[in-house]
């Protein structure tokens, strides 16, 4: 087993989800879990425009790239 395969196998489910290239979007609930906030707070942030979402039909989806970009920007602002 290669190092990156071993790391993926030992990583938490949320770490694997966060770093996975398989999915382009997350649900609001998944994004809330990744961010460590409540589902209600995530929906409120989405409605305020603080959490990037795409609405498809009746579903609100958080684009993986947009969330990672948002989090990366938050790290830069803190530094």
C-alpha positions as CSV (number, residue, x, y, z in Angstrom):
1,X,0.0,0.0,0.0
2,X,1.4,3.4,-1.0
3,X,1.7,6.2,1.6
4,X,-1.2,8.2,0.1
5,X,-3.5,5.1,0.0
6,X,-2.6,4.4,3.7
7,X,-3.3,8.0,4.7
8,X,-6.7,7.9,3.0
9,X,-7.6,4.6,4.7
10,X,-6.6,6.0,8.1
11,X,-8.2,9.4,7.7
12,X,-11.6,10.3,9.3
13,X,-14.6,10.1,7.1
14,X,-14.9,13.9,7.1
15,X,-11.3,14.3,6.1
16,X,-11.8,11.9,3.2
17,X,-14.9,13.8,2.2
18,X,-13.2,17.2,2.4
19,X,-10.2,16.0,0.3
20,X,-12.2,13.8,-2.1
21,X,-12.2,14.8,-5.7
22,X,-15.2,12.4,-6.3
23,X,-17.9,14.9,-5.4
24,X,-18.4,18.4,-6.7
25,X,-21.0,19.5,-4.1
26,X,-22.0,18.9,-0.6
27,X,-25.4,19.2,1.0
28,X,-25.9,22.0,3.6
29,X,-25.8,19.4,6.4
30,X,-22.5,18.0,5.1
31,X,-21.0,21.4,4.8
32,X,-22.2,22.3,8.3
33,X,-20.5,19.2,9.7
34,X,-17.3,20.0,7.9
35,X,-17.4,23.5,9.2
36,X,-18.3,22.5,12.8
37,X,-21.5,24.5,12.8
38,X,-25.2,23.6,13.2
39,X,-27.3,22.8,10.2
40,X,-29.5,25.8,11.1
41,X,-26.5,28.1,11.2
42,X,-25.4,26.8,7.8
43,X,-28.8,27.5,6.3
44,X,-28.8,31.0,7.8
45,X,-25.3,31.6,6.4
46,X,-26.4,30.4,3.0
47,X,-29.4,32.8,3.0
48,X,-27.1,35.7,4.1
49,X,-24.7,34.8,1.3
50,X,-21.9,33.9,3.6
51,X,-21.9,30.3,2.6
52,X,-21.7,29.8,-1.2
53,X,-24.6,27.7,-2.5
54,X,-26.1,26.7,-5.8
55,X,-29.8,26.1,-5.9
56,X,-30.9,23.2,-8.2
57,X,-34.6,22.7,-8.0
58,X,-35.4,22.7,-4.4
59,X,-32.0,21.6,-3.2
60,X,-29.3,23.9,-1.9
61,X,-25.8,22.5,-2.7
62,X,-22.5,23.9,-1.6
63,X,-19.9,23.6,-4.3
64,X,-16.7,22.0,-3.1
65,X,-14.4,24.4,-4.9
66,X,-16.3,27.5,-3.6
67,X,-16.2,26.2,0.1
68,X,-12.5,25.4,-0.1
69,X,-11.8,28.8,-1.7
70,X,-13.8,30.5,1.1
71,X,-11.9,28.5,3.8
72,X,-8.6,29.3,2.2
73,X,-9.4,33.0,2.1
74,X,-10.3,32.8,5.8
75,X,-6.8,31.4,6.6
76,X,-5.2,34.2,4.7
77,X,-7.2,36.8,6.5
78,X,-6.2,35.5,9.9
79,X,-2.5,35.4,9.1
